[in-house]
């Protein structure tokens, strides 16, 4: 165990530099969060429709009404 720790000693002075160069990682693009889109299955008609909704769960909108072709959206 001690031998492995001693092997890390030459690396430790470079660690702050590596962390500084790497910067922060973001899961999304910077800016305001947009609407979320999703497909909903309707078992009574065996079809899908695409909806969008605000991140907080408000303002749900049905975007497609052509039950046969609506399975996935195109995102930009």
PDB file of N, CA, C and O in Angstrom, chain B, residues numbered from 101:
ATOM      1  N   UNK B 101       0.828  -1.196   0.000  1.00  0.00           N
ATOM      2  CA  UNK B 101       0.000   0.000   0.000  1.00  0.00           C
ATOM      3  C   UNK B 101       0.875   1.264   0.000  1.00  0.00           C
ATOM      4  O   UNK B 101       0.622   2.213  -0.743  1.00  0.00           O
ATOM      5  N   UNK B 102       1.896   1.250   0.841  1.00  0.00           N
ATOM      6  CA  UNK B 102       2.755   2.424   0.932  1.00  0.00           C
ATOM      7  C   UNK B 102       3.529   2.649  -0.367  1.00  0.00           C
ATOM      8  O   UNK B 102       3.772   3.789  -0.764  1.00  0.00           O
ATOM      9  N   UNK B 103       3.912   1.557  -1.023  1.00  0.00           N
ATOM     10  CA  UNK B 103       4.648   1.658  -2.277  1.00  0.00           C
ATOM     11  C   UNK B 103       3.787   2.338  -3.346  1.00  0.00           C
ATOM     12  O   UNK B 103       4.283   3.160  -4.116  1.00  0.00           O
ATOM     13  N   UNK B 104       2.483   1.987  -3.391  1.00  0.00           N
ATOM     14  CA  UNK B 104       1.586   2.603  -4.367  1.00  0.00           C
ATOM     15  C   UNK B 104       1.406   4.098  -4.090  1.00  0.00           C
ATOM     16  O   UNK B 104       1.339   4.894  -5.026  1.00  0.00           O
ATOM     17  N   UNK B 105       1.330   4.479  -2.834  1.00  0.00           N
ATOM     18  CA  UNK B 105       1.204   5.894  -2.487  1.00  0.00           C
ATOM     19  C   UNK B 105       2.451   6.672  -2.868  1.00  0.00           C
ATOM     20  O   UNK B 105       2.359   7.811  -3.327  1.00  0.00           O
ATOM     21  N   UNK B 106       3.614   6.067  -2.683  1.00  0.00           N
ATOM     22  CA  UNK B 106       4.865   6.731  -3.059  1.00  0.00           C
ATOM     23  C   UNK B 106       4.963   6.923  -4.574  1.00  0.00           C
ATOM     24  O   UNK B 106       5.604   7.869  -5.032  1.00  0.00           O
ATOM     25  N   UNK B 107       4.349   6.053  -5.344  1.00  0.00           N
ATOM     26  CA  UNK B 107       4.363   6.204  -6.788  1.00  0.00           C
ATOM     27  C   UNK B 107       3.522   7.402  -7.234  1.00  0.00           C
ATOM     28  O   UNK B 107       3.747   7.942  -8.318  1.00  0.00           O
ATOM     29  N   UNK B 108       2.574   7.816  -6.427  1.00  0.00           N
ATOM     30  CA  UNK B 108       1.729   8.961  -6.760  1.00  0.00           C
ATOM     31  C   UNK B 108       2.399  10.304  -6.468  1.00  0.00           C
ATOM     32  O   UNK B 108       1.960  11.332  -6.983  1.00  0.00           O
ATOM     33  N   UNK B 109       3.438  10.313  -5.666  1.00  0.00           N
ATOM     34  CA  UNK B 109       4.091  11.556  -5.253  1.00  0.00           C
ATOM     35  C   UNK B 109       4.546  12.399  -6.449  1.00  0.00           C
ATOM     36  O   UNK B 109       4.327  13.610  -6.420  1.00  0.00           O
ATOM     37  N   UNK B 110       5.165  11.841  -7.503  1.00  0.00           N
ATOM     38  CA  UNK B 110       5.574  12.685  -8.628  1.00  0.00           C
ATOM     39  C   UNK B 110       4.388  13.279  -9.404  1.00  0.00           C
ATOM     40  O   UNK B 110       4.548  14.287 -10.092  1.00  0.00           O
ATOM     41  N   UNK B 111       3.229  12.679  -9.301  1.00  0.00           N
ATOM     42  CA  UNK B 111       2.051  13.148 -10.036  1.00  0.00           C
ATOM     43  C   UNK B 111       1.344  14.297  -9.309  1.00  0.00           C
ATOM     44  O   UNK B 111       0.757  15.164  -9.957  1.00  0.00           O
ATOM     45  N   UNK B 112       1.390  14.313  -8.015  1.00  0.00           N
ATOM     46  CA  UNK B 112       0.629  15.280  -7.211  1.00  0.00           C
ATOM     47  C   UNK B 112       0.905  16.744  -7.547  1.00  0.00           C
ATOM     48  O   UNK B 112      -0.047  17.524  -7.572  1.00  0.00           O
ATOM     49  N   UNK B 113       2.135  17.167  -7.805  1.00  0.00           N
ATOM     50  CA  UNK B 113       2.339  18.583  -8.140  1.00  0.00           C
ATOM     51  C   UNK B 113       1.658  19.000  -9.453  1.00  0.00           C
ATOM     52  O   UNK B 113       1.362  20.180  -9.639  1.00  0.00           O
ATOM     53  N   UNK B 114       1.411  18.069 -10.343  1.00  0.00           N
ATOM     54  CA  UNK B 114       0.795  18.377 -11.634  1.00  0.00           C
ATOM     55  C   UNK B 114      -0.728  18.330 -11.597  1.00  0.00           C
ATOM     56  O   UNK B 114      -1.384  18.759 -12.546  1.00  0.00           O
ATOM     57  N   UNK B 115      -1.281  17.824 -10.535  1.00  0.00           N
ATOM     58  CA  UNK B 115      -2.734  17.666 -10.442  1.00  0.00           C
ATOM     59  C   UNK B 115      -3.489  18.988 -10.564  1.00  0.00           C
ATOM     60  O   UNK B 115      -4.468  19.033 -11.308  1.00  0.00           O
ATOM     61  N   UNK B 116      -3.100  20.064  -9.885  1.00  0.00           N
ATOM     62  CA  UNK B 116      -3.828  21.328 -10.064  1.00  0.00           C
ATOM     63  C   UNK B 116      -3.796  21.842 -11.504  1.00  0.00           C
ATOM     64  O   UNK B 116      -4.780  22.407 -11.980  1.00  0.00           O
ATOM     65  N   UNK B 117      -2.694  21.652 -12.188  1.00  0.00           N
ATOM     66  CA  UNK B 117      -2.593  22.079 -13.577  1.00  0.00           C
ATOM     67  C   UNK B 117      -3.563  21.288 -14.462  1.00  0.00           C
ATOM     68  O   UNK B 117      -4.232  21.863 -15.320  1.00  0.00           O
ATOM     69  N   UNK B 118      -3.636  19.997 -14.256  1.00  0.00           N
ATOM     70  CA  UNK B 118      -4.537  19.155 -15.034  1.00  0.00           C
ATOM     71  C   UNK B 118      -5.984  19.565 -14.783  1.00  0.00           C
ATOM     72  O   UNK B 118      -6.776  19.662 -15.721  1.00  0.00           O
ATOM     73  N   UNK B 119      -6.328  19.804 -13.530  1.00  0.00           N
ATOM     74  CA  UNK B 119      -7.699  20.193 -13.203  1.00  0.00           C
ATOM     75  C   UNK B 119      -8.035  21.568 -13.771  1.00  0.00           C
ATOM     76  O   UNK B 119      -9.169  21.813 -14.184  1.00  0.00           O
ATOM     77  N   UNK B 120      -7.068  22.447 -13.790  1.00  0.00           N
ATOM     78  CA  UNK B 120      -7.321  23.796 -14.319  1.00  0.00           C
ATOM     79  C   UNK B 120      -7.507  23.772 -15.832  1.00  0.00           C
ATOM     80  O   UNK B 120      -8.374  24.470 -16.359  1.00  0.00           O
ATOM     81  N   UNK B 121      -6.718  22.989 -16.525  1.00  0.00           N
ATOM     82  CA  UNK B 121      -6.819  22.881 -17.973  1.00  0.00           C
ATOM     83  C   UNK B 121      -8.119  22.182 -18.361  1.00  0.00           C
ATOM     84  O   UNK B 121      -8.759  22.555 -19.344  1.00  0.00           O
ATOM     85  N   UNK B 122      -8.503  21.181 -17.598  1.00  0.00           N
ATOM     86  CA  UNK B 122      -9.716  20.427 -17.915  1.00  0.00           C
ATOM     87  C   UNK B 122     -10.953  21.303 -17.800  1.00  0.00           C
ATOM     88  O   UNK B 122     -11.899  21.129 -18.567  1.00  0.00           O
ATOM     89  N   UNK B 123     -10.969  22.228 -16.873  1.00  0.00           N
ATOM     90  CA  UNK B 123     -12.110  23.116 -16.702  1.00  0.00           C
ATOM     91  C   UNK B 123     -13.317  22.391 -16.142  1.00  0.00           C
ATOM     92  O   UNK B 123     -13.222  21.258 -15.670  1.00  0.00           O
ATOM     93  N   UNK B 124     -14.443  23.059 -16.204  1.00  0.00           N
ATOM     94  CA  UNK B 124     -15.679  22.487 -15.697  1.00  0.00           C
ATOM     95  C   UNK B 124     -16.379  21.688 -16.787  1.00  0.00           C
ATOM     96  O   UNK B 124     -16.319  22.037 -17.966  1.00  0.00           O
ATOM     97  N   UNK B 125     -17.031  20.631 -16.386  1.00  0.00           N
ATOM     98  CA  UNK B 125     -17.809  19.833 -17.333  1.00  0.00           C
ATOM     99  C   UNK B 125     -19.283  20.191 -17.161  1.00  0.00           C
ATOM    100  O   UNK B 125     -19.776  20.298 -16.038  1.00  0.00           O
ATOM    101  N   UNK B 126     -19.970  20.373 -18.264  1.00  0.00           N
ATOM    102  CA  UNK B 126     -21.394  20.690 -18.239  1.00  0.00           C
ATOM    103  C   UNK B 126     -22.167  19.584 -18.945  1.00  0.00           C
ATOM    104  O   UNK B 126     -21.731  19.069 -19.974  1.00  0.00           O
ATOM    105  N   UNK B 127     -23.313  19.226 -18.388  1.00  0.00           N
ATOM    106  CA  UNK B 127     -24.142  18.184 -18.988  1.00  0.00           C
ATOM    107  C   UNK B 127     -24.972  18.737 -20.135  1.00  0.00           C
ATOM    108  O   UNK B 127     -25.411  17.971 -20.994  1.00  0.00           O
ATOM    109  N   UNK B 128     -25.195  20.023 -20.172  1.00  0.00           N
ATOM    110  CA  UNK B 128     -26.000  20.633 -21.227  1.00  0.00           C
ATOM    111  C   UNK B 128     -25.289  21.875 -21.729  1.00  0.00           C
ATOM    112  O   UNK B 128     -24.288  22.308 -21.158  1.00  0.00           O
ATOM    113  N   UNK B 129     -25.813  22.437 -22.794  1.00  0.00           N
ATOM    114  CA  UNK B 129     -25.281  23.692 -23.282  1.00  0.00           C
ATOM    115  C   UNK B 129     -25.603  24.800 -22.291  1.00  0.00           C
ATOM    116  O   UNK B 129     -26.605  24.731 -21.581  1.00  0.00           O
ATOM    117  N   UNK B 130     -24.762  25.811 -22.244  1.00  0.00           N
ATOM    118  CA  UNK B 130     -25.040  26.919 -21.339  1.00  0.00           C
ATOM    119  C   UNK B 130     -26.251  27.685 -21.835  1.00  0.00           C
ATOM    120  O   UNK B 130     -26.543  27.695 -23.031  1.00  0.00           O
ATOM    121  N   UNK B 131     -26.936  28.308 -20.938  1.00  0.00           N
ATOM    122  CA  UNK B 131     -28.134  29.061 -21.304  1.00  0.00           C
ATOM    123  C   UNK B 131     -29.348  28.534 -20.567  1.00  0.00           C
ATOM    124  O   UNK B 131     -29.240  27.718 -19.652  1.00  0.00           O
ATOM    125  N   UNK B 132     -30.486  29.011 -20.979  1.00  0.00           N
ATOM    126  CA  UNK B 132     -31.731  28.650 -20.318  1.00  0.00           C
ATOM    127  C   UNK B 132     -32.198  27.271 -20.787  1.00  0.00           C
ATOM    128  O   UNK B 132     -32.074  26.929 -21.963  1.00  0.00           O
ATOM    129  N   UNK B 133     -32.734  26.490 -19.855  1.00  0.00           N
ATOM    130  CA  UNK B 133     -33.272  25.185 -20.221  1.00  0.00           C
ATOM    131  C   UNK B 133     -34.506  25.356 -21.078  1.00  0.00           C
ATOM    132  O   UNK B 133     -35.342  26.220 -20.813  1.00  0.00           O
ATOM    133  N   UNK B 134     -34.618  24.535 -22.102  1.00  0.00           N
ATOM    134  CA  UNK B 134     -35.756  24.608 -23.012  1.00  0.00           C
ATOM    135  C   UNK B 134     -36.813  23.581 -22.661  1.00  0.00           C
ATOM    136  O   UNK B 134     -36.786  22.963 -21.597  1.00  0.00           O
ATOM    137  N   UNK B 135     -37.732  23.420 -23.574  1.00  0.00           N
ATOM    138  CA  UNK B 135     -38.828  22.479 -23.389  1.00  0.00           C
ATOM    139  C   UNK B 135     -38.322  21.048 -23.555  1.00  0.00           C
ATOM    140  O   UNK B 135     -37.304  20.807 -24.204  1.00  0.00           O
ATOM    141  N   UNK B 136     -39.038  20.118 -22.968  1.00  0.00           N
ATOM    142  CA  UNK B 136     -38.740  18.693 -23.056  1.00  0.00           C
ATOM    143  C   UNK B 136     -39.767  18.079 -23.991  1.00  0.00           C
ATOM    144  O   UNK B 136     -40.963  18.337 -23.856  1.00  0.00           O
ATOM    145  N   UNK B 137     -39.316  17.272 -24.934  1.00  0.00           N
ATOM    146  CA  UNK B 137     -40.277  16.603 -25.807  1.00  0.00           C
ATOM    147  C   UNK B 137     -40.285  15.114 -25.494  1.00  0.00           C
ATOM    148  O   UNK B 137     -39.278  14.547 -25.071  1.00  0.00           O
ATOM    149  N   UNK B 138     -41.435  14.496 -25.708  1.00  0.00           N
ATOM    150  CA  UNK B 138     -41.588  13.075 -25.428  1.00  0.00           C
ATOM    151  C   UNK B 138     -42.728  12.525 -26.266  1.00  0.00           C
ATOM    152  O   UNK B 138     -43.597  13.271 -26.717  1.00  0.00           O
ATOM    153  N   UNK B 139     -42.719  11.213 -26.472  1.00  0.00           N
ATOM    154  CA  UNK B 139     -43.798  10.539 -27.185  1.00  0.00           C
ATOM    155  C   UNK B 139     -44.690   9.840 -26.159  1.00  0.00           C
ATOM    156  O   UNK B 139     -44.202   9.282 -25.176  1.00  0.00           O
ATOM    157  N   UNK B 140     -45.967   9.875 -26.394  1.00  0.00           N
ATOM    158  CA  UNK B 140     -46.926   9.201 -25.519  1.00  0.00           C
ATOM    159  C   UNK B 140     -47.671   8.159 -26.352  1.00  0.00           C
ATOM    160  O   UNK B 140     -48.127   8.434 -27.462  1.00  0.00           O
ATOM    161  N   UNK B 141     -47.781   6.957 -25.786  1.00  0.00           N
ATOM    162  CA  UNK B 141     -48.491   5.867 -26.458  1.00  0.00           C
ATOM    163  C   UNK B 141     -49.947   5.864 -26.013  1.00  0.00           C
ATOM    164  O   UNK B 141     -50.250   5.985 -24.826  1.00  0.00           O
ATOM    165  N   UNK B 142     -50.840   5.723 -26.987  1.00  0.00           N
ATOM    166  CA  UNK B 142     -52.268   5.625 -26.719  1.00  0.00           C
ATOM    167  C   UNK B 142     -52.725   4.211 -27.050  1.00  0.00           C
ATOM    168  O   UNK B 142     -52.887   3.877 -28.224  1.00  0.00           O
ATOM    169  N   UNK B 143     -52.938   3.367 -26.029  1.00  0.00           N
ATOM    170  CA  UNK B 143     -53.290   1.961 -26.298  1.00  0.00           C
ATOM    171  C   UNK B 143     -54.640   1.794 -26.994  1.00  0.00           C
ATOM    172  O   UNK B 143     -54.834   0.832 -27.736  1.00  0.00           O
ATOM    173  N   UNK B 144     -55.573   2.720 -26.764  1.00  0.00           N
ATOM    174  CA  UNK B 144     -56.898   2.572 -27.383  1.00  0.00           C
ATOM    175  C   UNK B 144     -56.846   2.690 -28.909  1.00  0.00           C
ATOM    176  O   UNK B 144     -57.690   2.121 -29.601  1.00  0.00           O
ATOM    177  N   UNK B 145     -55.855   3.431 -29.439  1.00  0.00           N
ATOM    178  CA  UNK B 145     -55.703   3.548 -30.893  1.00  0.00           C
ATOM    179  C   UNK B 145     -54.402   2.911 -31.389  1.00  0.00           C
ATOM    180  O   UNK B 145     -54.108   2.948 -32.584  1.00  0.00           O
ATOM    181  N   UNK B 146     -53.626   2.331 -30.475  1.00  0.00           N
ATOM    182  CA  UNK B 146     -52.342   1.712 -30.789  1.00  0.00           C
ATOM    183  C   UNK B 146     -51.448   2.690 -31.568  1.00  0.00           C
ATOM    184  O   UNK B 146     -50.889   2.345 -32.610  1.00  0.00           O
ATOM    185  N   UNK B 147     -51.327   3.920 -31.038  1.00  0.00           N
ATOM    186  CA  UNK B 147     -50.583   4.967 -31.737  1.00  0.00           C
ATOM    187  C   UNK B 147     -49.784   5.818 -30.762  1.00  0.00           C
ATOM    188  O   UNK B 147     -49.954   5.726 -29.546  1.00  0.00           O
ATOM    189  N   UNK B 148     -48.910   6.649 -31.319  1.00  0.00           N
ATOM    190  CA  UNK B 148     -48.084   7.582 -30.552  1.00  0.00           C
ATOM    191  C   UNK B 148     -48.385   9.008 -30.993  1.00  0.00           C
ATOM    192  O   UNK B 148     -48.802   9.244 -32.126  1.00  0.00           O
ATOM    193  N   UNK B 149     -48.171   9.943 -30.095  1.00  0.00           N
ATOM    194  CA  UNK B 149     -48.166  11.364 -30.425  1.00  0.00           C
ATOM    195  C   UNK B 149     -47.010  12.003 -29.690  1.00  0.00           C
ATOM    196  O   UNK B 149     -46.607  11.533 -28.626  1.00  0.00           O
ATOM    197  N   UNK B 150     -46.474  13.069 -30.249  1.00  0.00           N
ATOM    198  CA  UNK B 150     -45.347  13.769 -29.636  1.00  0.00           C
ATOM    199  C   UNK B 150     -45.863  14.994 -28.904  1.00  0.00           C
ATOM    200  O   UNK B 150     -46.682  15.750 -29.427  1.00  0.00           O
ATOM    201  N   UNK B 151     -45.377  15.179 -27.694  1.00  0.00           N
ATOM    202  CA  UNK B 151     -45.752  16.289 -26.825  1.00  0.00           C
ATOM    203  C   UNK B 151     -44.498  17.052 -26.432  1.00  0.00           C
ATOM    204  O   UNK B 151     -43.388  16.533 -26.548  1.00  0.00           O
ATOM    205  N   UNK B 152     -44.673  18.283 -25.968  1.00  0.00           N
ATOM    206  CA  UNK B 152     -43.583  19.022 -25.332  1.00  0.00           C
ATOM    207  C   UNK B 152     -44.126  19.622 -24.049  1.00  0.00           C
ATOM    208  O   UNK B 152     -45.325  19.864 -23.904  1.00  0.00           O
ATOM    209  N   UNK B 153     -43.198  19.856 -23.114  1.00  0.00           N
ATOM    210  CA  UNK B 153     -43.590  20.350 -21.795  1.00  0.00           C
ATOM    211  C   UNK B 153     -42.440  21.178 -21.227  1.00  0.00           C
ATOM    212  O   UNK B 153     -41.280  20.936 -21.558  1.00  0.00           O
ATOM    213  N   UNK B 154     -42.751  22.141 -20.386  1.00  0.00           N
ATOM    214  CA  UNK B 154     -41.714  22.933 -19.704  1.00  0.00           C
ATOM    215  C   UNK B 154     -41.003  22.060 -18.678  1.00  0.00           C
ATOM    216  O   UNK B 154     -41.589  21.093 -18.193  1.00  0.00           O
ATOM    217  N   UNK B 155     -39.753  22.375 -18.333  1.00  0.00           N
ATOM    218  CA  UNK B 155     -39.004  21.555 -17.383  1.00  0.00           C
ATOM    219  C   UNK B 155     -39.709  21.372 -16.033  1.00  0.00           C
ATOM    220  O   UNK B 155     -39.514  20.350 -15.376  1.00  0.00           O
ATOM    221  N   UNK B 156     -40.516  22.336 -15.615  1.00  0.00           N
ATOM    222  CA  UNK B 156     -41.219  22.216 -14.343  1.00  0.00           C
ATOM    223  C   UNK B 156     -42.495  21.397 -14.409  1.00  0.00           C
ATOM    224  O   UNK B 156     -43.133  21.160 -13.383  1.00  0.00           O
ATOM    225  N   UNK B 157     -42.879  20.958 -15.614  1.00  0.00           N
ATOM    226  CA  UNK B 157     -44.068  20.133 -15.772  1.00  0.00           C
ATOM    227  C   UNK B 157     -45.304  20.902 -16.208  1.00  0.00           C
ATOM    228  O   UNK B 157     -46.384  20.321 -16.305  1.00  0.00           O
ATOM    229  N   UNK B 158     -45.170  22.187 -16.471  1.00  0.00           N
ATOM    230  CA  UNK B 158     -46.323  22.997 -16.874  1.00  0.00           C
ATOM    231  C   UNK B 158     -46.370  23.136 -18.394  1.00  0.00           C
ATOM    232  O   UNK B 158     -45.390  22.854 -19.084  1.00  0.00           O
ATOM    233  N   UNK B 159     -47.494  23.564 -18.894  1.00  0.00           N
ATOM    234  CA  UNK B 159     -47.696  23.927 -20.289  1.00  0.00           C
ATOM    235  C   UNK B 159     -47.421  22.764 -21.252  1.00  0.00           C
ATOM    236  O   UNK B 159     -46.617  22.888 -22.176  1.00  0.00           O
ATOM    237  N   UNK B 160     -48.097  21.638 -21.021  1.00  0.00           N
ATOM    238  CA  UNK B 160     -47.968  20.501 -21.927  1.00  0.00           C
ATOM    239  C   UNK B 160     -48.687  20.805 -23.236  1.00  0.00           C
ATOM    240  O   UNK B 160     -49.823  21.279 -23.238  1.00  0.00           O
ATOM    241  N   UNK B 161     -48.000  20.523 -24.363  1.00  0.00           N
ATOM    242  CA  UNK B 161     -48.578  20.773 -25.688  1.00  0.00           C
ATOM    243  C   UNK B 161     -48.460  19.521 -26.548  1.00  0.00           C
ATOM    244  O   UNK B 161     -47.404  18.890 -26.598  1.00  0.00           O
ATOM    245  N   UNK B 162     -49.539  19.168 -27.219  1.00  0.00           N
ATOM    246  CA  UNK B 162     -49.484  18.066 -28.167  1.00  0.00           C
ATOM    247  C   UNK B 162     -49.015  18.632 -29.497  1.00  0.00           C
ATOM    248  O   UNK B 162     -49.626  19.558 -30.031  1.00  0.00           O
ATOM    249  N   UNK B 163     -47.921  18.072 -30.038  1.00  0.00           N
ATOM    250  CA  UNK B 163     -47.311  18.612 -31.243  1.00  0.00           C
ATOM    251  C   UNK B 163     -47.748  17.886 -32.506  1.00  0.00           C
ATOM    252  O   UNK B 163     -47.794  18.488 -33.579  1.00  0.00           O
ATOM    253  N   UNK B 164     -48.067  16.609 -32.396  1.00  0.00           N
ATOM    254  CA  UNK B 164     -48.470  15.850 -33.583  1.00  0.00           C
ATOM    255  C   UNK B 164     -49.829  15.199 -33.343  1.00  0.00           C
ATOM    256  O   UNK B 164     -50.197  14.875 -32.214  1.00  0.00           O
ATOM    257  N   UNK B 165     -50.547  15.021 -34.423  1.00  0.00           N
ATOM    258  CA  UNK B 165     -51.862  14.401 -34.347  1.00  0.00           C
ATOM    259  C   UNK B 165     -52.008  13.279 -35.365  1.00  0.00           C
ATOM    260  O   UNK B 165     -53.053  12.632 -35.426  1.00  0.00           O
ATOM    261  N   UNK B 166     -50.968  13.040 -36.167  1.00  0.00           N
ATOM    262  CA  UNK B 166     -51.002  11.942 -37.131  1.00  0.00           C
ATOM    263  C   UNK B 166     -50.498  10.680 -36.444  1.00  0.00           C
ATOM    264  O   UNK B 166     -49.295  10.420 -36.404  1.00  0.00           O
ATOM    265  N   UNK B 167     -51.401   9.923 -35.920  1.00  0.00           N
ATOM    266  CA  UNK B 167     -51.104   8.815 -35.020  1.00  0.00           C
ATOM    267  C   UNK B 167     -50.153   7.777 -35.606  1.00  0.00           C
ATOM    268  O   UNK B 167     -49.369   7.191 -34.859  1.00  0.00           O
ATOM    269  N   UNK B 168     -50.192   7.533 -36.887  1.00  0.00           N
ATOM    270  CA  UNK B 168     -49.394   6.457 -37.467  1.00  0.00           C
ATOM    271  C   UNK B 168     -47.911   6.822 -37.530  1.00  0.00           C
ATOM    272  O   UNK B 168     -47.069   5.960 -37.280  1.00  0.00           O
ATOM    273  N   UNK B 169     -47.568   8.056 -37.853  1.00  0.00           N
ATOM    274  CA  UNK B 169     -46.176   8.441 -38.114  1.00  0.00           C
ATOM    275  C   UNK B 169     -45.458   9.062 -36.923  1.00  0.00           C
ATOM    276  O   UNK B 169     -44.251   9.289 -37.018  1.00  0.00           O
ATOM    277  N   UNK B 170     -46.110   9.345 -35.832  1.00  0.00           N
ATOM    278  CA  UNK B 170     -45.525  10.109 -34.722  1.00  0.00           C
ATOM    279  C   UNK B 170     -44.878   9.196 -33.694  1.00  0.00           C
ATOM    280  O   UNK B 170     -45.522   8.758 -32.741  1.00  0.00           O
ATOM    281  N   UNK B 171     -43.610   8.916 -33.897  1.00  0.00           N
ATOM    282  CA  UNK B 171     -42.896   8.106 -32.914  1.00  0.00           C
ATOM    283  C   UNK B 171     -41.712   8.825 -32.320  1.00  0.00           C
ATOM    284  O   UNK B 171     -41.383   8.616 -31.152  1.00  0.00           O
ATOM    285  N   UNK B 172     -41.067   9.666 -33.098  1.00  0.00           N
ATOM    286  CA  UNK B 172     -39.903  10.384 -32.578  1.00  0.00           C
ATOM    287  C   UNK B 172     -39.808  11.749 -33.238  1.00  0.00           C
ATOM    288  O   UNK B 172     -40.236  11.953 -34.374  1.00  0.00           O
ATOM    289  N   UNK B 173     -39.233  12.671 -32.487  1.00  0.00           N
ATOM    290  CA  UNK B 173     -39.118  14.035 -32.993  1.00  0.00           C
ATOM    291  C   UNK B 173     -37.768  14.280 -33.633  1.00  0.00           C
ATOM    292  O   UNK B 173     -36.870  13.442 -33.561  1.00  0.00           O
ATOM    293  N   UNK B 174     -37.637  15.424 -34.252  1.00  0.00           N
ATOM    294  CA  UNK B 174     -36.364  15.889 -34.797  1.00  0.00           C
ATOM    295  C   UNK B 174     -35.934  17.046 -33.926  1.00  0.00           C
ATOM    296  O   UNK B 174     -36.708  17.979 -33.711  1.00  0.00           O
ATOM    297  N   UNK B 175     -34.702  17.003 -33.414  1.00  0.00           N
ATOM    298  CA  UNK B 175     -34.255  17.995 -32.449  1.00  0.00           C
ATOM    299  C   UNK B 175     -33.226  18.925 -33.073  1.00  0.00           C
ATOM    300  O   UNK B 175     -32.390  18.504 -33.872  1.00  0.00           O
ATOM    301  N   UNK B 176     -33.298  20.188 -32.697  1.00  0.00           N
ATOM    302  CA  UNK B 176     -32.290  21.138 -33.120  1.00  0.00           C
ATOM    303  C   UNK B 176     -31.719  21.845 -31.925  1.00  0.00           C
ATOM    304  O   UNK B 176     -30.842  22.697 -32.073  1.00  0.00           O
TER     305      UNK B 176
END
